Each structure stands twice: as structure tokens, then as C-alpha cells.
């Protein structure tokens, strides 16, 4: 494991820490989750990248053993109220940690502070957090200080859930003062994504970054939204709140209803710059009302069918999306469940769709099984009026295409097929450039796919036409054909020449000619190219005033003898949220985009267009014989 991939998280047992360690591990980081000696971890740590370590900020020697040399430290450890421990942990302990970090030459130190440091009349917590910021700034290390506002989400045990508990039990929620002071709540998932972005960011070094929603909401408004209808708001004098907080402290309440710091923080003016998270990390914090709707039972409930390679890819991505909950994991191979679970992916295991449907509730189904199983599963899920995502190609022959089209006819359905290249930034940019009108008409198109995957006879379902539907056209080919269809639509006529080199039942090479009104697209596909160890997709469009080339990674526009190159990373992200890039080398961001758009994009394709690629594939085989 590279040094920069090693991260020490202090306070891992806390609300933020218990969420963060899981997200970091799923992003490929080796996480040393530090908890106090004698405590059990409150987070799932089945992922092999999470290592539970025991340490104490007050003991510098123990920290020197735990701080990763050249790695990253994320400090979440804090004591909020105890008179002695707040100084020992928040100030002296933090100094020990920064000194250890300097000695071990960490690449970055991320200090999680609080908006409370801004108020004029500070309690013990706010005072020690502010002093802690000074310690970090003067430690002689690379640092960033994040100042989150009130953090809410599942598992939260602080002010937010205390409000909910009081509302449920007493039907009364106390508000100190007039309740007009503003707060800028942030979802736990969004805070974790910001921390994740900060790890690799250089832009935020030496900065203090506000983390909060915009616009803010008043405490009175927030309490009403959290408490719900039928709950009485009881205004109490600030002085009474401070007195009660002092009594809780004297009586050593381990988890008091509120603290002096809660009273002071909720009754003084605080300004939080909600644009900071966008400026430094490209993440816009959800407004509280929006975020609150996704809290608890309002998540997208998903069933995943097929837990093999693609199942692991999609379940990992789905687990990283805050507003998604995987409720059912379906596969006939029971041994795959332990593999999926080892990655920290939750969900009940079932051996059939019928069993899952009878025992669980879900609205979205991901079909990630071999091609020959798709049609029957799609029929069941679509008949149940589920939204369906199915891996490419969706169907293996004309009969299946006609059956599903008949089922879709006239219906408003959410059905998406996993043509991942269509979720690449450069492909979206390609379509934009073609439609701009700057380059005149299309004269001709050339497309190609090359790979050295099949250089001898192979066995398996992919090489049996009755199960896969075909060879190179049905396996890697649909990605390229989907891009051609996305850019130009369905051709008026298709001519094809298919050739077997090593396979008995399916084609290893294909030469296709798509006829459009004013031009032709010449497409060549082969998975039997010697020496081609990496799969390559290419499309070249010859136009009246320019030639545009794309290989899925960059776009090249040649006009008047000058080339303009546009790389994937130079383009604005398709989604204005943090994307979990599962593997940058194999279009990782695009996998995330296609899953997210399927779940959250309200714009749906017309039913007659959904299977357009499958119709093209079936027509290729209808029009030709394999040599």
C-alpha cells in the first residue's frame, strides 16, 4: 500500500468517524481507525482495509507508533464538555498528535473543528476547539481546518437526535431565546465526501474551510422541521438554559439533553460561507429541507441480482451514494455473499428474485447476470413495475427484443442499459460538438474496436451463441455501437460481414456498414488482435470543415490544419456532486454517473428508444451469416 493511501482516523468511534472509516476503505484507502483502549468499535470493520488500533492522544509515544509515515491524519477526537478532559484531549492531546505528525512527516493533517469557534461568548468546547486550531496552524505541517455546522444523519447521537427523541416522548421541544439564530446543517454523507476530497486536494492547504448548507435555517425552523406536526415549541430564557446545563455538568450526566455549549451556540449569530465546499471541493451542500427528506426511510431501495464481477462494481458504487439503500442481494451462488459482505456492503441475501420480492420492499432492480438470464428477469421486474437497470447487452436475439418491446409499449418506465461509454464526459462533449453546427455536415464515420482477448479456442457461456447471442458484437461491441447510435441514431440499413477465427459458434471479427441518409459509418470489431493487450475503442467523424476523433479518453478536433485536444479530466464533471471513481483506469466515474442518473434523473427515454441498440444488434445477425 502506497504511503499516501494510509490514513489515521482518530475518534473513529464517534458519529462522524464511524461513517468516515467505511467510506475511506471503500475508496481504496488503508484506514487505521483509532479508538480508546478498552472500547469496542462501533463501526463495521469487515473490510480488510480497515484496521482497528488503540491509542490515547494524551500519550505521545503511542501516537508515534500509529501515525503513518508520509500518510494522512484526520483528527476527529474531541471531548465536548468534561472540564479536565476537554483540555487534556482537545488541546494537549492535539498538540501531541501534531508533533507526532510532524515527526512522521505526514503529507496532510485534516483537523475537524466547528462553527462554534466563531461565537462571541464561548463555552468550554468552543474555547478548546479554537485553541486547537491555533495549535494546528503553528505545528509546521501541511494542514487544512474544516469547520462543519451541525452534522446530521443516521446514527447521530447529538443535538439533532435529542430533538427527535424529545418530540417523540414529550411532544415538547425547548428552544432557548427567540430561536432566530441561524444554523447551517450538513448531512454526514456530504461531510465525509468533503473529507474524502480534501485528502488529495492541494487547493485547501493552509485554509480554514466552512462546511454548511446555504441558506441557513433558524433554530426555531429547524426544530419544527425535525419535530414534525403536533409538537409544541417551548421557548426558554437563555439564562435558564445555561443554569440547567451547569446542573447537568455538576451531576456528571454522561449524555445530557443539552450542554452549556448547545445553549450558547444556538443563541448567537454565526455566519457560515456555504460556498466554501463548492470552491474547494466542487460539492454543494444540500439545503436542510432537502437533506431531511432523505434522512431515515426516504432512501432509494435497491435490489441487486448477480453478485459476480459487475455485481461487485455496482454494489460498491451504490453503497457510496448517501440516498441509496441496498436491501436485497440476489444470487443462486451462496458463497458470493461472504465476498460481497467482506467489502462492507449491506443487504439481505436471497437466492431468487421471487424470494426477495416476497420478503422485502424495493423499487429499483439492478440485473447484473449473464446475458442469457436477462429477458426472464426483466419481464418479472417490469411486470412488477420496478425501475430496471440491466447490464449490456440487455437481450440476446430478435425474439427477446420483440417480447420486451411489447411489454414496454405505451408505458412510462424507467429502464436503463449499462452502456458505460455514454456516461463519459468526452462522449457527451462529442455529441455537443457534432450538434454545434460549427463543422458542417457529416461526410463519413469510421469506428473500431481492437483487443487481443481471444487468440485461441475458448470455452464458457460467452462463446455459446444460444447463451450470449453472439461473439465480439455482443460482448465488447455493444459499447461502440451504443456510441454510434447515441451520436447519429439508428441507421436506415445495415450490411455486415462476420468472421470466425478461433470460436466455433460465434464471430471473432466483424465488418459493419451503417447507411444513414447522407453518409455511411464503417465499423470494424475484433477481439482477436495479436499484441493488443488493452481494449481500444475509436471513432473518427469526417465533416465538411473538420475531422473529430475520440477514443473514450480524449477528443481531438482537427480544423484548418490545427488540432484542439480535449481530455476527459479537462471537462466539467457530468454530475455536480462528489463521484465515487471506483477505478480511474476503466471509466470508474462513468459507472457512478450511469448508476446515479438511473436512480435520480427524472427525464426518461421514450419506450420506443430504450432498446434501440438491442434492435441494431439483432438486425446485424438477421442480415448476415457468419463465415
C-alpha positions, 0 to 999 in steps of 0.5 A: 500500500502506497504511503499516501493511501494510509490514513489515521482516523482518530475518534473513529468511534464517534458519529462522524468517524464511524461513517468516515472509516467505511467510506475511506476503505471503500475508496481504496484507502488503508484506514487505521481507525483509532479508538480508546483502549478498552472500547469496542468499535462501533463501526463495521470493520469487515473490510480488510482495509480497515484496521482497528488500533488503540491509542490515547492522544494524551500519550505521545509515544503511542501516537508515534507508533500509529501515525503513518509515515508520509500518510494522512491524519484526520483528527476527529477526537474531541471531548465536548464538555468534561472540564479536565478532559476537554483540555487534556484531549482537545488541546494537549492531546492535539498538540501531541498528535501534531508533533507526532505528525510532524515527526512522521512527516505526514503529507496532510493533517485534516483537523475537524473543528466547528462553527462554534469557534466563531461565537462571541461568548464561548463555552468550554468546547468552543474555547478548546476547539479554537485553541486547537486550531491555533495549535494546528496552524503553528505545528509546521505541517501541511494542514487544512481546518474544516469547520462543519455546522451541525452534522446530521444523519443516521446514527447521530447521537447529538443535538439533532437526535435529542430533538427527535427523541424529545418530540417523540416522548414529550411532544415538547421541544425547548428552544432557548431565546427567540430561536432566530439564530441561524444554523447551517446543517450538513448531512454526514454523507456530504461531510465525509465526501468533503473529507474524502476530497480534501485528502488529495486536494492541494487547493485547501492547504493552509485554509480554514474551510466552512462546511454548511448548507446555504441558506441557513435555517433558524433554530426555531425552523429547524426544530419544527422541521425535525419535530414534525406536526403536533409538537409544541415549541417551548421557548426558554430564557437563555439564562435558564438554559445555561443554569440547567446545563451547569446542573447537568455538568455538576451531576456528571450526566454522561449524555445530557439533553443539552450542554452549556455549549448547545445553549450558547451556540444556538443563541448567537449569530454565526455566519457560515460561507456555504460556498466554501465546499463548492470552491474547494471541493466542487460539492454543494451542500444540500439545503436542510429541507432537502437533506431531511427528506432523505434522512431515515426511510426516504432512501432509494431501495435497491435490489441487486441480482448477480453478485459476480464481477459487475455485481461487485462494481455496482454494489460498491458504487451504490453503497457510496451514494448517501440516498441509496439503500441496498436491501436485497442481494440476489444470487443462486451462488451462496458463497458470493455473499461472504465476498460481497459482505467482506467489502462492507456492503449491506443487504439481505441475501436471497437466492431468487428474485421471487424470494426477495420480492416476497420478503422485502420492499424495493423499487429499483432492480439492478440485473447484473447476470449473464446475458442469457438470464436477462429477458426472464428477469426483466419481464418479472421486474417490469411486470412488477413495475420496478425501475430496471437497470440491466447490464449490456447487452440487455437481450440476446436475439430478435425474439427477446427484443420483440417480447420486451418491446411489447411489454414496454409499449405505451408505458412510462418506465424507467429502464436503463442499459449499462452502456458505460461509454455514454456516461463519459464526459468526452462522449457527451462533449462529442455529441455537443460538438457534432450538434454545434453546427460549427463543422458542417455536415457529416461526410463519413464515420469510421469506428473500431474496436481492437483487443487481443482477448481471444487468440485461441479456442475458448470455452464458457457461456460467452462463446455459446451463441444460444447463451450470449447471442453472439461473439465480439458484437455482443460482448465488447461491441455493444459499447461502440455501437451504443456510441454510434447510435447515441451520436447519429441514431439508428441507421436506415440499413445495415450490411455486415460481414462476420468472421470466425477465427478461433470460436466455433459458434460465434464471430471473432471479427466483424465488418459493419456498414451503417447507411444513414441518409447522407453518409455511411459509418464503417465499423470494424470489431475484433477481439482477436488482435495479436499484441493488443493487450488493452481494449481500444475503442475509436471513432473518427467523424469526417465533416465538411470543415473538420475531422473529430476523433475520440477514443473514450479518453480524449477528443481531438478536433482537427480544423484548418490544419490545427488540432484542439485536444480535449481530455476527459479530466479537462471537462466539467464533471457530468454530475455536480456532486462528489463521484465515487471513481471506483477505478480511474483506469476503466471509466470508474466515474462513468459507472457512478454517473450511469448508476446515479442518473438511473436512480435520480434523473427524472427525464426518461427515454421514450419506450420506443428508444430504450432498446434501440441498440438491442434492435441494431444488434439483432438486425446485424445477425438477421442480415448476415451469416457468419463465415 
